[in-house]
């Protein structure tokens, strides 16, 4: 488990979590400010408690608000910020919030779309299923196949809105540093649908897959 390898927020022991601390030293030596943001994100995500989800959601948006922390989008974005090595004023950071939110939504929905078969198989063994496909299925009274098609269309619409948001940033004459960070956010989701559709973790349980289940 991740929380066995990453310390809790209040754990200051210098001898525990040796692997994490070696990584932390290297990250902080590269950039103590952005590096600390990465480490804080790792501890926050790695220390998340297992949530008790409601049995139903009133909308897909409500589900996404509840679920977004679990997929680790914030940590992914922090690592991209670290890779860029650019610290922005808070005002310029805030201007990226719209694009950041859309990219997080893309990560969440793509993960749920392509992990559905794996989670549905686990449900047959008694594991409760919490997935955007099931939320759409329940809200609209459609089959799982139809719900996946709807979700895929929503993801494509999110991509269209991401492009519009980036073009808006360009039109507003955002700084080059802002645009670098904006492109880094988009890079975090680039190829995610293809990877998720073909990786063994998810594809091996799909009917007809040539990967052993």
C-alpha positions in Angstrom: 0.0 0.0 0.0 1.1 3.5 -0.7 0.7 4.7 2.8 3.2 2.1 3.9 5.9 3.8 1.8 5.0 7.5 2.4 5.0 9.0 5.9 1.9 10.7 7.4 1.8 14.5 7.6 3.0 14.5 11.3 5.6 11.8 11.0 9.0 13.4 11.4 11.1 10.3 12.1 14.4 10.5 10.1 14.8 6.7 10.1 11.4 5.6 8.8 10.4 5.5 5.1 13.9 5.4 3.8 13.0 5.2 0.1 10.7 8.2 0.4 13.3 10.2 2.3 15.9 9.5 -0.3 13.6 10.6 -3.0 12.6 13.7 -1.0 16.2 14.7 -0.6 16.8 14.5 -4.3 13.6 16.4 -5.2 14.4 19.2 -2.7 17.9 19.5 -3.9 16.5 20.3 -7.4 14.0 22.9 -6.2 13.1 23.4 -2.5 9.9 25.3 -3.2 8.3 23.3 -6.0 9.9 20.2 -4.7 8.1 20.7 -1.4 4.8 21.1 -3.2 5.4 17.7 -4.8 6.2 16.0 -1.5 3.2 17.7 0.2 1.0 16.3 -2.6 2.5 12.8 -2.2 1.8 12.8 1.5 -1.7 14.2 1.0 -2.7 11.7 -1.7 -0.9 8.7 -0.1 -2.6 9.4 3.2 -6.1 9.6 1.9 -8.6 7.5 3.9 -10.8 5.1 2.1 -14.0 7.0 1.5 -17.5 5.8 2.2 -19.4 6.7 -1.0 -23.1 7.5 -1.0 -25.2 4.8 -2.7 -26.5 7.3 -5.3 -25.5 10.7 -6.7 -27.9 13.4 -7.8 -25.7 14.2 -10.8 -22.4 13.3 -12.5 -21.0 16.6 -11.3 -21.7 15.7 -7.7 -19.9 12.4 -8.2 -16.9 14.0 -9.7 -16.6 16.5 -6.8 -16.7 13.6 -4.4 -14.2 11.4 -6.4 -11.6 13.8 -7.8 -9.2 13.6 -4.9 -9.0 9.8 -5.3 -7.5 9.8 -8.8 -4.4 11.9 -7.7 -4.8 14.6 -10.3 -3.4 17.3 -8.0 -0.2 15.3 -7.4 0.1 14.7 -11.2 -0.2 18.5 -11.8 2.3 19.3 -9.1 4.9 17.0 -10.6 4.4 18.8 -14.0 4.9 22.1 -12.3 8.1 20.8 -10.7 9.3 19.6 -14.2 8.6 23.0 -15.7 10.7 24.7 -12.9 8.6 27.8 -13.1 7.1 29.6 -10.0 4.2 31.9 -10.9 2.6 34.7 -8.9 -0.7 33.6 -7.3 -2.6 35.8 -9.7 -1.2 34.0 -12.7 -1.7 30.6 -11.0 -5.4 31.4 -10.4 -5.9 32.2 -14.1 -5.1 28.5 -14.9 -7.7 27.2 -12.5 -10.3 26.6 -15.3 -7.9 24.5 -17.4 -6.6 22.7 -14.3 -10.2 21.7 -13.4 -10.9 20.4 -16.9 -7.7 18.4 -17.0 -8.6 16.8 -13.6 -12.0 16.0 -14.9 -10.4 14.3 -17.9 -8.2 12.2 -15.8 -11.1 11.1 -13.5 -13.5 10.3 -16.3 -10.9 8.5 -18.4 -9.8 6.4 -15.5 -13.4 5.4 -14.7 -14.4 4.7 -18.3 -11.5 2.2 -18.8 -11.4 0.7 -15.3 -15.1 -0.1 -15.4 -14.8 -3.7 -16.6 -12.2 -4.4 -14.0 -14.3 -2.9 -11.2 -17.5 -4.6 -12.5 -15.6 -7.9 -12.2 -14.6 -7.1 -8.7 -18.2 -6.2 -7.8 -19.2 -9.8 -8.6 -16.9 -10.8 -5.7 -18.5 -8.4 -3.3 -16.5 -5.2 -3.8 -18.7 -2.2 -4.0 -18.5 -0.4 -7.4 -18.1 3.4 -7.5 -17.6 4.5 -11.1 -18.8 7.3 -13.4 -20.1 4.7 -15.8 -22.5 3.3 -13.1 -23.5 6.8 -12.1 -24.5 7.7 -15.7 -26.2 4.3 -16.0 -28.3 4.9 -12.9 -29.1 8.5 -13.7 -30.2 7.9 -17.2 -31.6 4.4 -16.9 -29.4 3.0 -19.7 -27.2 0.0 -20.2 -23.5 0.0 -19.2 -22.6 0.0 -22.9 -24.7 3.1 -23.6 -23.4 4.7 -20.4 -19.8 4.2 -21.6 -20.6 5.8 -24.9 -22.1 8.8 -23.2 -19.1 9.1 -20.9 -16.7 8.9 -23.9 -18.6 11.8 -25.5 -18.4 13.8 -22.3 -14.6 13.3 -22.3 -14.4 14.5 -25.9 -16.4 17.6 -24.9 -14.0 18.2 -22.0 -11.1 18.1 -24.5 -12.9 20.6 -26.7 -13.3 22.9 -23.6 -9.6 22.4 -22.7 -8.7 23.7 -26.2 -11.0 26.7 -25.8 -9.6 27.5 -22.4 -6.0 27.4 -23.7 -7.0 29.6 -26.7 -8.6 32.0 -24.2 -5.3 32.2 -22.3 -3.4 33.0 -25.5 -6.0 35.6 -26.5 -5.7 37.2 -23.0 -1.9 37.7 -23.7 -0.9 35.5 -20.8 2.8 35.4 -19.9 5.0 32.8 -21.6 5.5 31.1 -18.2 1.7 30.8 -17.8 1.4 29.2 -21.2 4.2 26.8 -20.5 2.4 25.7 -17.3 -0.9 25.5 -19.3 0.7 23.2 -21.9 2.1 21.1 -19.1 -1.4 20.6 -17.7 -2.6 19.4 -21.1 0.5 17.2 -21.4 -0.6 15.4 -18.2 -3.7 14.1 -20.0 -2.2 13.6 -23.5 -2.5 9.9 -24.5 -4.4 9.0 -21.4 -7.3 7.5 -23.3 -5.1 5.4 -25.5 -3.0 4.2 -22.6 -6.0 3.4 -20.4 -7.7 1.5 -23.2 -4.7 -0.7 -23.9 -2.8 -1.1 -20.5 -2.9 -4.6 -19.1 -4.4 -3.4 -15.8 -7.7 -2.6 -17.4 -7.7 -4.3 -20.8 -7.1 -7.9 -19.5 -10.6 -8.2 -18.2 -12.4 -7.0 -21.3 -14.1 -9.7 -23.3 -12.1 -10.7 -26.3 -8.8 -9.2 -25.0 -5.7 -11.2 -25.9 -4.2 -10.5 -22.5 -4.6 -13.1 -19.8 -7.1 -12.2 -17.2 
